[in-house]
Amino acid sequence: PDFFTYGDRFFNIIHTRLRHNCVLNSDLFRCNIINSPLCSCGKLEDTYHYFFTCNKYKEARNIMLNEIFNIVNLNIVNTYVLLWGDNAISVSENKHLFSLFYRYIKGTKRFS
């Protein structure tokens, strides 16, 4: 879709790597690239953990989710929606969703 390439290329690349399970510690561990699947907080670092449960990113997550619910017409935000967008909303709204998600990625400093 058109919105997969929307915005800053650096965040497009991170987003694609998240989408295809090849950037977080659980992904890299599964491929025998690193020795541990754990986040620096001690929990398994997968997309759900990075998006929704890691305490290190609580502030950035709350900002993102509040903005998504206030600005984008979505009732549910889950891992699938953050990775792939939502067919029930417009291309413009998906672009906005992704821009808010990119702001979250930037705010976490996980990939800087």
N, C-alpha and C positions, 0 to 999 in steps of 0.2 A: 504493500500500500504506500501511497504518497507520503503519509506521515512518518514512515520508518526513516526517511532521510531528512526530516525536518529538523532544523536547528544546527547547533554546533557539531561538527564532525567528530570531535573527541568523544562527546556524549553519545553520538550515534554508534560509535565503535563499542563503547562500554555497554550500551544497551543491547547491542547485537550479541556481544559475548555473554551477557546475562541471559538473554533469550535462548542461547544455544549451550548453556551450561559449561562454559569454559573459562571462567574468570575467578570464581570464589574458591576458598580453600577446599570445600568438599569436592568441587569439580577437579581441581588440580591434584588432590590426593587420590581420587579415583583413577586418574591417569598416571599415577606414580611420579608426579612432578615434584610434589612436596611431601613431607613426612607426617603431616597432621591435617585432618579435616576441620580443625577447630578454629573458631574466631579468636581474636585476642581476648575476648571476654570469657573464653572457656567453653562456649557452646558450639555445636555443629554449625558451621557457616554455610548455609544454603540460601537460596533466594528468599524463602519465606523468612528465615531468621534476619537476613539483611534488610528486607523491606519492612517487616512488622514486629519483630520481637527484641532485637539487640538493644540493650539499654544505652549503649554508646551513642546511638542515633535517635534517641527518643525525641529530642527537641526538633531536629530536622524533620522527623517523621510526622510529628504533630502538626507542624507548619504545613507540610505537603498535604496531609489528609484534610485538614481544615480548608485549605484553598481548593482542593479538588471538590469537596462537597459543597462549597459555597459558589464556585465558579463554573464547574463542569456539571452537566446534568446527569449525574450517575447516582444510583442508589447503593451500589455495591462496588467496593474497590478490593480486588484480590490480586494474587500474584499474576494470574493470566491477564487481567486487564492492564496491569502496569507493564507487562512484557509485550503484549500483542495488541493492545488497544481494545476497543469495544465496537462491534458492528452496529449496535443500537444507537450510537451517537454519530454525529457528522464528522467528516474529515477535519473540519476546523476545530471541533471540540477534542478530537483525538490529538491533534497537534498541540492544543493547549494542555491537555493531560500530559503529553510527553514533555512539554517544556517545564511543567511543574515537577515531573519526575526527574528531569535533568537537574533542576535546581536542588532537589533532594540529594542526588548523587554528588553534586558539587559541595553541598553543605556537610555531607558526611566525611569528606576528605579521604574516603576509603581508597580511591584510585589516583590520588595525587602524588 
